[in-house]
Amino acid sequence: MAQHGSDNKDAFIGSATQFIQAGQNMAQQFMDFIGKSGNPAGTAPPVADPQALTALQKQFTDQQISLWQSVLAR
C-alpha cells in the first residue's frame, strides 16, 4: 500500500538529499581530476569563495526540491 502524508515527503527529501550529495561528490572528483591534470599556463587557478559556493548550492537545492515537489503534487 502506498504511503501518504509526511512519511512519503520525508522519504522524497531524503532521496533528494542523497542525489544532491552524489552530485557534489562527482563534481569534487571532477575538479580534483582537473587539478591533477596539470596547468599548462603555469598560473594559479582563481580562489573560490566558499560562502558564495555554499549559497549557490543551497539555491540550486531549494529550486530542485521545489521542482520535484510540484511534479509530485500533480
PyMOL Python script that loads the backbone (N, CA, C, O; Angstrom):
from pymol import cmd

cmd.read_pdbstr("""\
ATOM      1  N   MET A   1       0.847  -1.176   0.000  1.00  0.00           N
ATOM      2  CA  MET A   1       0.000   0.000   0.000  1.00  0.00           C
ATOM      3  C   MET A   1       0.890   1.235   0.000  1.00  0.00           C
ATOM      4  O   MET A   1       1.863   1.288   0.752  1.00  0.00           O
ATOM      5  N   ALA A   2       0.581   2.214  -0.815  1.00  0.00           N
ATOM      6  CA  ALA A   2       1.392   3.427  -0.930  1.00  0.00           C
ATOM      7  C   ALA A   2       1.257   4.275   0.325  1.00  0.00           C
ATOM      8  O   ALA A   2       0.186   4.368   0.925  1.00  0.00           O
ATOM      9  N   GLN A   3       2.362   4.886   0.702  1.00  0.00           N
ATOM     10  CA  GLN A   3       2.342   5.749   1.872  1.00  0.00           C
ATOM     11  C   GLN A   3       1.893   7.139   1.463  1.00  0.00           C
ATOM     12  O   GLN A   3       2.178   7.610   0.362  1.00  0.00           O
ATOM     13  N   HIS A   4       1.174   7.789   2.388  1.00  0.00           N
ATOM     14  CA  HIS A   4       0.731   9.157   2.150  1.00  0.00           C
ATOM     15  C   HIS A   4       1.219  10.025   3.297  1.00  0.00           C
ATOM     16  O   HIS A   4       1.638   9.521   4.339  1.00  0.00           O
ATOM     17  N   GLY A   5       1.162  11.319   3.097  1.00  0.00           N
ATOM     18  CA  GLY A   5       1.482  12.231   4.180  1.00  0.00           C
ATOM     19  C   GLY A   5       2.959  12.509   4.311  1.00  0.00           C
ATOM     20  O   GLY A   5       3.724  12.392   3.353  1.00  0.00           O
ATOM     21  N   SER A   6       3.347  12.883   5.528  1.00  0.00           N
ATOM     22  CA  SER A   6       4.707  13.339   5.753  1.00  0.00           C
ATOM     23  C   SER A   6       5.736  12.244   5.570  1.00  0.00           C
ATOM     24  O   SER A   6       6.872  12.540   5.200  1.00  0.00           O
ATOM     25  N   ASP A   7       5.383  10.974   5.817  1.00  0.00           N
ATOM     26  CA  ASP A   7       6.357   9.899   5.635  1.00  0.00           C
ATOM     27  C   ASP A   7       6.838   9.841   4.194  1.00  0.00           C
ATOM     28  O   ASP A   7       8.035   9.685   3.951  1.00  0.00           O
ATOM     29  N   ASN A   8       5.931   9.962   3.239  1.00  0.00           N
ATOM     30  CA  ASN A   8       6.281   9.919   1.826  1.00  0.00           C
ATOM     31  C   ASN A   8       7.127  11.138   1.448  1.00  0.00           C
ATOM     32  O   ASN A   8       8.097  11.013   0.700  1.00  0.00           O
ATOM     33  N   LYS A   9       6.764  12.303   1.960  1.00  0.00           N
ATOM     34  CA  LYS A   9       7.515  13.532   1.689  1.00  0.00           C
ATOM     35  C   LYS A   9       8.912  13.439   2.297  1.00  0.00           C
ATOM     36  O   LYS A   9       9.893  13.838   1.670  1.00  0.00           O
ATOM     37  N   ASP A  10       8.999  12.915   3.510  1.00  0.00           N
ATOM     38  CA  ASP A  10      10.302  12.756   4.160  1.00  0.00           C
ATOM     39  C   ASP A  10      11.198  11.805   3.368  1.00  0.00           C
ATOM     40  O   ASP A  10      12.400  12.039   3.243  1.00  0.00           O
ATOM     41  N   ALA A  11      10.615  10.744   2.839  1.00  0.00           N
ATOM     42  CA  ALA A  11      11.388   9.795   2.042  1.00  0.00           C
ATOM     43  C   ALA A  11      11.904  10.483   0.776  1.00  0.00           C
ATOM     44  O   ALA A  11      13.043  10.260   0.367  1.00  0.00           O
ATOM     45  N   PHE A  12      11.070  11.315   0.160  1.00  0.00           N
ATOM     46  CA  PHE A  12      11.491  12.029  -1.049  1.00  0.00           C
ATOM     47  C   PHE A  12      12.632  12.989  -0.738  1.00  0.00           C
ATOM     48  O   PHE A  12      13.619  13.048  -1.472  1.00  0.00           O
ATOM     49  N   ILE A  13      12.494  13.737   0.346  1.00  0.00           N
ATOM     50  CA  ILE A  13      13.533  14.702   0.706  1.00  0.00           C
ATOM     51  C   ILE A  13      14.833  13.980   1.027  1.00  0.00           C
ATOM     52  O   ILE A  13      15.911  14.456   0.671  1.00  0.00           O
ATOM     53  N   GLY A  14      14.742  12.836   1.696  1.00  0.00           N
ATOM     54  CA  GLY A  14      15.947  12.050   1.970  1.00  0.00           C
ATOM     55  C   GLY A  14      16.610  11.580   0.688  1.00  0.00           C
ATOM     56  O   GLY A  14      17.832  11.637   0.558  1.00  0.00           O
ATOM     57  N   SER A  15      15.810  11.120  -0.254  1.00  0.00           N
ATOM     58  CA  SER A  15      16.345  10.669  -1.540  1.00  0.00           C
ATOM     59  C   SER A  15      16.942  11.834  -2.317  1.00  0.00           C
ATOM     60  O   SER A  15      18.002  11.700  -2.929  1.00  0.00           O
ATOM     61  N   ALA A  16      16.265  12.970  -2.295  1.00  0.00           N
ATOM     62  CA  ALA A  16      16.770  14.151  -2.997  1.00  0.00           C
ATOM     63  C   ALA A  16      18.097  14.596  -2.393  1.00  0.00           C
ATOM     64  O   ALA A  16      19.013  14.990  -3.114  1.00  0.00           O
ATOM     65  N   THR A  17      18.195  14.532  -1.076  1.00  0.00           N
ATOM     66  CA  THR A  17      19.441  14.909  -0.407  1.00  0.00           C
ATOM     67  C   THR A  17      20.579  13.980  -0.816  1.00  0.00           C
ATOM     68  O   THR A  17      21.694  14.436  -1.070  1.00  0.00           O
ATOM     69  N   GLN A  18      20.304  12.684  -0.879  1.00  0.00           N
ATOM     70  CA  GLN A  18      21.327  11.730  -1.310  1.00  0.00           C
ATOM     71  C   GLN A  18      21.753  12.001  -2.745  1.00  0.00           C
ATOM     72  O   GLN A  18      22.938  11.918  -3.069  1.00  0.00           O
ATOM     73  N   PHE A  19      20.799  12.323  -3.602  1.00  0.00           N
ATOM     74  CA  PHE A  19      21.083  12.619  -5.002  1.00  0.00           C
ATOM     75  C   PHE A  19      21.979  13.854  -5.109  1.00  0.00           C
ATOM     76  O   PHE A  19      22.932  13.873  -5.889  1.00  0.00           O
ATOM     77  N   ILE A  20      21.670  14.874  -4.328  1.00  0.00           N
ATOM     78  CA  ILE A  20      22.453  16.107  -4.352  1.00  0.00           C
ATOM     79  C   ILE A  20      23.861  15.848  -3.836  1.00  0.00           C
ATOM     80  O   ILE A  20      24.833  16.355  -4.396  1.00  0.00           O
ATOM     81  N   GLN A  21      23.974  15.063  -2.774  1.00  0.00           N
ATOM     82  CA  GLN A  21      25.300  14.736  -2.235  1.00  0.00           C
ATOM     83  C   GLN A  21      26.122  13.954  -3.254  1.00  0.00           C
ATOM     84  O   GLN A  21      27.327  14.172  -3.382  1.00  0.00           O
ATOM     85  N   ALA A  22      25.477  13.049  -3.975  1.00  0.00           N
ATOM     86  CA  ALA A  22      26.193  12.296  -5.012  1.00  0.00           C
ATOM     87  C   ALA A  22      26.684  13.243  -6.099  1.00  0.00           C
ATOM     88  O   ALA A  22      27.798  13.086  -6.599  1.00  0.00           O
ATOM     89  N   GLY A  23      25.864  14.224  -6.470  1.00  0.00           N
ATOM     90  CA  GLY A  23      26.277  15.215  -7.456  1.00  0.00           C
ATOM     91  C   GLY A  23      27.451  16.050  -6.976  1.00  0.00           C
ATOM     92  O   GLY A  23      28.366  16.351  -7.742  1.00  0.00           O
ATOM     93  N   GLN A  24      27.417  16.423  -5.701  1.00  0.00           N
ATOM     94  CA  GLN A  24      28.526  17.189  -5.141  1.00  0.00           C
ATOM     95  C   GLN A  24      29.807  16.359  -5.141  1.00  0.00           C
ATOM     96  O   GLN A  24      30.878  16.871  -5.467  1.00  0.00           O
ATOM     97  N   ASN A  25      29.701  15.084  -4.779  1.00  0.00           N
ATOM     98  CA  ASN A  25      30.876  14.207  -4.777  1.00  0.00           C
ATOM     99  C   ASN A  25      31.445  14.059  -6.186  1.00  0.00           C
ATOM    100  O   ASN A  25      32.660  14.090  -6.380  1.00  0.00           O
ATOM    101  N   MET A  26      30.558  13.901  -7.164  1.00  0.00           N
ATOM    102  CA  MET A  26      31.005  13.768  -8.542  1.00  0.00           C
ATOM    103  C   MET A  26      31.712  15.042  -9.002  1.00  0.00           C
ATOM    104  O   MET A  26      32.759  14.978  -9.647  1.00  0.00           O
ATOM    105  N   ALA A  27      31.137  16.196  -8.670  1.00  0.00           N
ATOM    106  CA  ALA A  27      31.758  17.463  -9.052  1.00  0.00           C
ATOM    107  C   ALA A  27      33.126  17.623  -8.385  1.00  0.00           C
ATOM    108  O   ALA A  27      34.073  18.098  -9.012  1.00  0.00           O
ATOM    109  N   GLN A  28      33.227  17.229  -7.124  1.00  0.00           N
ATOM    110  CA  GLN A  28      34.504  17.340  -6.417  1.00  0.00           C
ATOM    111  C   GLN A  28      35.547  16.421  -7.052  1.00  0.00           C
ATOM    112  O   GLN A  28      36.702  16.813  -7.220  1.00  0.00           O
ATOM    113  N   GLN A  29      35.145  15.210  -7.400  1.00  0.00           N
ATOM    114  CA  GLN A  29      36.074  14.286  -8.048  1.00  0.00           C
ATOM    115  C   GLN A  29      36.531  14.829  -9.396  1.00  0.00           C
ATOM    116  O   GLN A  29      37.699  14.694  -9.759  1.00  0.00           O
ATOM    117  N   PHE A  30      35.625  15.436 -10.129  1.00  0.00           N
ATOM    118  CA  PHE A  30      35.974  16.026 -11.413  1.00  0.00           C
ATOM    119  C   PHE A  30      36.970  17.162 -11.227  1.00  0.00           C
ATOM    120  O   PHE A  30      37.954  17.257 -11.960  1.00  0.00           O
ATOM    121  N   MET A  31      36.713  18.023 -10.245  1.00  0.00           N
ATOM    122  CA  MET A  31      37.617  19.144 -10.003  1.00  0.00           C
ATOM    123  C   MET A  31      38.984  18.650  -9.534  1.00  0.00           C
ATOM    124  O   MET A  31      40.011  19.221  -9.900  1.00  0.00           O
ATOM    125  N   ASP A  32      38.999  17.597  -8.730  1.00  0.00           N
ATOM    126  CA  ASP A  32      40.278  17.013  -8.311  1.00  0.00           C
ATOM    127  C   ASP A  32      41.046  16.487  -9.518  1.00  0.00           C
ATOM    128  O   ASP A  32      42.257  16.677  -9.625  1.00  0.00           O
ATOM    129  N   PHE A  33      40.333  15.825 -10.425  1.00  0.00           N
ATOM    130  CA  PHE A  33      40.966  15.303 -11.636  1.00  0.00           C
ATOM    131  C   PHE A  33      41.546  16.435 -12.475  1.00  0.00           C
ATOM    132  O   PHE A  33      42.684  16.358 -12.938  1.00  0.00           O
ATOM    133  N   ILE A  34      40.758  17.477 -12.663  1.00  0.00           N
ATOM    134  CA  ILE A  34      41.221  18.625 -13.450  1.00  0.00           C
ATOM    135  C   ILE A  34      42.452  19.244 -12.783  1.00  0.00           C
ATOM    136  O   ILE A  34      43.411  19.610 -13.462  1.00  0.00           O
ATOM    137  N   GLY A  35      42.421  19.358 -11.460  1.00  0.00           N
ATOM    138  CA  GLY A  35      43.545  19.932 -10.736  1.00  0.00           C
ATOM    139  C   GLY A  35      44.810  19.108 -10.878  1.00  0.00           C
ATOM    140  O   GLY A  35      45.908  19.664 -10.916  1.00  0.00           O
ATOM    141  N   LYS A  36      44.677  17.790 -10.958  1.00  0.00           N
ATOM    142  CA  LYS A  36      45.839  16.918 -11.073  1.00  0.00           C
ATOM    143  C   LYS A  36      46.354  16.816 -12.504  1.00  0.00           C
ATOM    144  O   LYS A  36      47.474  16.356 -12.730  1.00  0.00           O
ATOM    145  N   SER A  37      45.543  17.242 -13.471  1.00  0.00           N
ATOM    146  CA  SER A  37      45.940  17.082 -14.869  1.00  0.00           C
ATOM    147  C   SER A  37      46.992  18.107 -15.295  1.00  0.00           C
ATOM    148  O   SER A  37      47.515  18.049 -16.407  1.00  0.00           O
ATOM    149  N   GLY A  38      47.286  19.020 -14.418  1.00  0.00           N
ATOM    150  CA  GLY A  38      48.335  19.994 -14.730  1.00  0.00           C
ATOM    151  C   GLY A  38      47.763  21.330 -15.144  1.00  0.00           C
ATOM    152  O   GLY A  38      46.571  21.468 -15.416  1.00  0.00           O
ATOM    153  N   ASN A  39      48.623  22.283 -15.181  1.00  0.00           N
ATOM    154  CA  ASN A  39      48.253  23.634 -15.550  1.00  0.00           C
ATOM    155  C   ASN A  39      49.275  24.132 -16.564  1.00  0.00           C
ATOM    156  O   ASN A  39      50.299  24.698 -16.183  1.00  0.00           O
ATOM    157  N   PRO A  40      49.008  23.927 -17.856  1.00  0.00           N
ATOM    158  CA  PRO A  40      49.996  24.289 -18.864  1.00  0.00           C
ATOM    159  C   PRO A  40      50.357  25.774 -18.862  1.00  0.00           C
ATOM    160  O   PRO A  40      51.474  26.129 -19.238  1.00  0.00           O
ATOM    161  N   ALA A  41      49.458  26.628 -18.458  1.00  0.00           N
ATOM    162  CA  ALA A  41      49.748  28.057 -18.452  1.00  0.00           C
ATOM    163  C   ALA A  41      50.652  28.439 -17.283  1.00  0.00           C
ATOM    164  O   ALA A  41      51.269  29.504 -17.307  1.00  0.00           O
ATOM    165  N   GLY A  42      50.739  27.598 -16.271  1.00  0.00           N
ATOM    166  CA  GLY A  42      51.590  27.862 -15.118  1.00  0.00           C
ATOM    167  C   GLY A  42      51.040  28.897 -14.159  1.00  0.00           C
ATOM    168  O   GLY A  42      51.760  29.375 -13.282  1.00  0.00           O
ATOM    169  N   THR A  43      49.772  29.249 -14.315  1.00  0.00           N
ATOM    170  CA  THR A  43      49.169  30.227 -13.410  1.00  0.00           C
ATOM    171  C   THR A  43      48.313  29.502 -12.374  1.00  0.00           C
ATOM    172  O   THR A  43      47.790  28.416 -12.623  1.00  0.00           O
ATOM    173  N   ALA A  44      48.187  30.123 -11.225  1.00  0.00           N
ATOM    174  CA  ALA A  44      47.351  29.551 -10.169  1.00  0.00           C
ATOM    175  C   ALA A  44      45.883  29.745 -10.524  1.00  0.00           C
ATOM    176  O   ALA A  44      45.508  30.800 -11.036  1.00  0.00           O
ATOM    177  N   PRO A  45      45.051  28.748 -10.263  1.00  0.00           N
ATOM    178  CA  PRO A  45      43.622  28.910 -10.536  1.00  0.00           C
ATOM    179  C   PRO A  45      43.018  29.928  -9.569  1.00  0.00           C
ATOM    180  O   PRO A  45      43.538  30.127  -8.472  1.00  0.00           O
ATOM    181  N   PRO A  46      41.939  30.563  -9.967  1.00  0.00           N
ATOM    182  CA  PRO A  46      41.316  31.536  -9.070  1.00  0.00           C
ATOM    183  C   PRO A  46      40.789  30.835  -7.811  1.00  0.00           C
ATOM    184  O   PRO A  46      40.365  29.680  -7.856  1.00  0.00           O
ATOM    185  N   VAL A  47      40.825  31.544  -6.717  1.00  0.00           N
ATOM    186  CA  VAL A  47      40.344  31.008  -5.453  1.00  0.00           C
ATOM    187  C   VAL A  47      38.836  31.190  -5.393  1.00  0.00           C
ATOM    188  O   VAL A  47      38.321  32.284  -5.626  1.00  0.00           O
ATOM    189  N   ALA A  48      38.136  30.108  -5.079  1.00  0.00           N
ATOM    190  CA  ALA A  48      36.677  30.152  -4.992  1.00  0.00           C
ATOM    191  C   ALA A  48      36.265  30.679  -3.617  1.00  0.00           C
ATOM    192  O   ALA A  48      36.911  30.384  -2.611  1.00  0.00           O
ATOM    193  N   ASP A  49      35.199  31.450  -3.587  1.00  0.00           N
ATOM    194  CA  ASP A  49      34.643  31.960  -2.338  1.00  0.00           C
ATOM    195  C   ASP A  49      33.729  30.886  -1.756  1.00  0.00           C
ATOM    196  O   ASP A  49      32.664  30.629  -2.319  1.00  0.00           O
ATOM    197  N   PRO A  50      34.111  30.250  -0.645  1.00  0.00           N
ATOM    198  CA  PRO A  50      33.308  29.151  -0.093  1.00  0.00           C
ATOM    199  C   PRO A  50      31.883  29.563   0.267  1.00  0.00           C
ATOM    200  O   PRO A  50      30.950  28.782   0.081  1.00  0.00           O
ATOM    201  N   GLN A  51      31.706  30.775   0.777  1.00  0.00           N
ATOM    202  CA  GLN A  51      30.358  31.223   1.135  1.00  0.00           C
ATOM    203  C   GLN A  51      29.487  31.394  -0.103  1.00  0.00           C
ATOM    204  O   GLN A  51      28.305  31.050  -0.083  1.00  0.00           O
ATOM    205  N   ALA A  52      30.060  31.919  -1.177  1.00  0.00           N
ATOM    206  CA  ALA A  52      29.303  32.089  -2.414  1.00  0.00           C
ATOM    207  C   ALA A  52      28.929  30.731  -2.998  1.00  0.00           C
ATOM    208  O   ALA A  52      27.812  30.548  -3.482  1.00  0.00           O
ATOM    209  N   LEU A  53      29.860  29.780  -2.954  1.00  0.00           N
ATOM    210  CA  LEU A  53      29.562  28.440  -3.461  1.00  0.00           C
ATOM    211  C   LEU A  53      28.479  27.756  -2.632  1.00  0.00           C
ATOM    212  O   LEU A  53      27.605  27.085  -3.180  1.00  0.00           O
ATOM    213  N   THR A  54      28.538  27.924  -1.318  1.00  0.00           N
ATOM    214  CA  THR A  54      27.525  27.338  -0.444  1.00  0.00           C
ATOM    215  C   THR A  54      26.162  27.951  -0.720  1.00  0.00           C
ATOM    216  O   THR A  54      25.162  27.236  -0.786  1.00  0.00           O
ATOM    217  N   ALA A  55      26.114  29.259  -0.882  1.00  0.00           N
ATOM    218  CA  ALA A  55      24.847  29.934  -1.180  1.00  0.00           C
ATOM    219  C   ALA A  55      24.286  29.474  -2.524  1.00  0.00           C
ATOM    220  O   ALA A  55      23.081  29.258  -2.658  1.00  0.00           O
ATOM    221  N   LEU A  56      25.151  29.327  -3.506  1.00  0.00           N
ATOM    222  CA  LEU A  56      24.720  28.870  -4.826  1.00  0.00           C
ATOM    223  C   LEU A  56      24.184  27.441  -4.759  1.00  0.00           C
ATOM    224  O   LEU A  56      23.165  27.133  -5.377  1.00  0.00           O
ATOM    225  N   GLN A  57      24.864  26.567  -4.013  1.00  0.00           N
ATOM    226  CA  GLN A  57      24.414  25.182  -3.866  1.00  0.00           C
ATOM    227  C   GLN A  57      23.072  25.123  -3.144  1.00  0.00           C
ATOM    228  O   GLN A  57      22.207  24.326  -3.507  1.00  0.00           O
ATOM    229  N   LYS A  58      22.891  25.961  -2.123  1.00  0.00           N
ATOM    230  CA  LYS A  58      21.620  25.985  -1.397  1.00  0.00           C
ATOM    231  C   LYS A  58      20.497  26.452  -2.315  1.00  0.00           C
ATOM    232  O   LYS A  58      19.406  25.882  -2.307  1.00  0.00           O
ATOM    233  N   GLN A  59      20.762  27.482  -3.102  1.00  0.00           N
ATOM    234  CA  GLN A  59      19.757  27.974  -4.039  1.00  0.00           C
ATOM    235  C   GLN A  59      19.378  26.881  -5.038  1.00  0.00           C
ATOM    236  O   GLN A  59      18.196  26.675  -5.315  1.00  0.00           O
ATOM    237  N   PHE A  60      20.366  26.189  -5.571  1.00  0.00           N
ATOM    238  CA  PHE A  60      20.116  25.107  -6.510  1.00  0.00           C
ATOM    239  C   PHE A  60      19.297  24.000  -5.849  1.00  0.00           C
ATOM    240  O   PHE A  60      18.337  23.501  -6.436  1.00  0.00           O
ATOM    241  N   THR A  61      19.676  23.617  -4.634  1.00  0.00           N
ATOM    242  CA  THR A  61      18.965  22.564  -3.911  1.00  0.00           C
ATOM    243  C   THR A  61      17.518  22.965  -3.667  1.00  0.00           C
ATOM    244  O   THR A  61      16.609  22.163  -3.885  1.00  0.00           O
ATOM    245  N   ASP A  62      17.293  24.184  -3.220  1.00  0.00           N
ATOM    246  CA  ASP A  62      15.934  24.667  -2.975  1.00  0.00           C
ATOM    247  C   ASP A  62      15.097  24.628  -4.253  1.00  0.00           C
ATOM    248  O   ASP A  62      13.928  24.244  -4.225  1.00  0.00           O
ATOM    249  N   GLN A  63      15.702  25.026  -5.370  1.00  0.00           N
ATOM    250  CA  GLN A  63      14.977  25.006  -6.642  1.00  0.00           C
ATOM    251  C   GLN A  63      14.658  23.578  -7.078  1.00  0.00           C
ATOM    252  O   GLN A  63      13.570  23.312  -7.588  1.00  0.00           O
ATOM    253  N   GLN A  64      15.604  22.659  -6.878  1.00  0.00           N
ATOM    254  CA  GLN A  64      15.371  21.262  -7.245  1.00  0.00           C
ATOM    255  C   GLN A  64      14.261  20.651  -6.398  1.00  0.00           C
ATOM    256  O   GLN A  64      13.404  19.938  -6.921  1.00  0.00           O
ATOM    257  N   ILE A  65      14.268  20.918  -5.113  1.00  0.00           N
ATOM    258  CA  ILE A  65      13.220  20.388  -4.233  1.00  0.00           C
ATOM    259  C   ILE A  65      11.870  20.956  -4.628  1.00  0.00           C
ATOM    260  O   ILE A  65      10.881  20.224  -4.674  1.00  0.00           O
ATOM    261  N   SER A  66      11.812  22.246  -4.914  1.00  0.00           N
ATOM    262  CA  SER A  66      10.539  22.872  -5.343  1.00  0.00           C
ATOM    263  C   SER A  66      10.048  22.257  -6.651  1.00  0.00           C
ATOM    264  O   SER A  66       8.856  21.997  -6.816  1.00  0.00           O
ATOM    265  N   LEU A  67      10.967  22.031  -7.567  1.00  0.00           N
ATOM    266  CA  LEU A  67      10.601  21.427  -8.846  1.00  0.00           C
ATOM    267  C   LEU A  67       9.996  20.051  -8.623  1.00  0.00           C
ATOM    268  O   LEU A  67       8.914  19.761  -9.132  1.00  0.00           O
ATOM    269  N   TRP A  68      10.680  19.203  -7.870  1.00  0.00           N
ATOM    270  CA  TRP A  68      10.188  17.839  -7.666  1.00  0.00           C
ATOM    271  C   TRP A  68       8.904  17.820  -6.858  1.00  0.00           C
ATOM    272  O   TRP A  68       8.041  16.979  -7.107  1.00  0.00           O
ATOM    273  N   GLN A  69       8.753  18.720  -5.901  1.00  0.00           N
ATOM    274  CA  GLN A  69       7.508  18.773  -5.140  1.00  0.00           C
ATOM    275  C   GLN A  69       6.344  19.159  -6.041  1.00  0.00           C
ATOM    276  O   GLN A  69       5.252  18.608  -5.906  1.00  0.00           O
ATOM    277  N   SER A  70       6.563  20.107  -6.967  1.00  0.00           N
ATOM    278  CA  SER A  70       5.489  20.483  -7.893  1.00  0.00           C
ATOM    279  C   SER A  70       5.159  19.348  -8.854  1.00  0.00           C
ATOM    280  O   SER A  70       3.998  19.159  -9.214  1.00  0.00           O
ATOM    281  N   VAL A  71       6.169  18.594  -9.270  1.00  0.00           N
ATOM    282  CA  VAL A  71       5.926  17.450 -10.161  1.00  0.00           C
ATOM    283  C   VAL A  71       5.120  16.377  -9.430  1.00  0.00           C
ATOM    284  O   VAL A  71       4.168  15.824  -9.982  1.00  0.00           O
ATOM    285  N   LEU A  72       5.502  16.090  -8.198  1.00  0.00           N
ATOM    286  CA  LEU A  72       4.816  15.053  -7.433  1.00  0.00           C
ATOM    287  C   LEU A  72       3.423  15.466  -6.989  1.00  0.00           C
ATOM    288  O   LEU A  72       2.576  14.607  -6.745  1.00  0.00           O
ATOM    289  N   ALA A  73       3.172  16.754  -6.881  1.00  0.00           N
ATOM    290  CA  ALA A  73       1.866  17.252  -6.451  1.00  0.00           C
ATOM    291  C   ALA A  73       0.809  17.092  -7.545  1.00  0.00           C
ATOM    292  O   ALA A  73      -0.388  17.142  -7.264  1.00  0.00           O
ATOM    293  N   ARG A  74       1.243  16.904  -8.774  1.00  0.00           N
ATOM    294  CA  ARG A  74       0.291  16.800  -9.907  1.00  0.00           C
ATOM    295  C   ARG A  74      -0.332  15.456  -9.982  1.00  0.00           C
ATOM    296  O   ARG A  74      -1.148  15.203 -10.869  1.00  0.00           O
TER     297      ARG A  74
END
""", "prot")
cmd.dss("prot")
cmd.show_as("cartoon", "prot")
cmd.util.cbc("prot")
cmd.orient("prot")
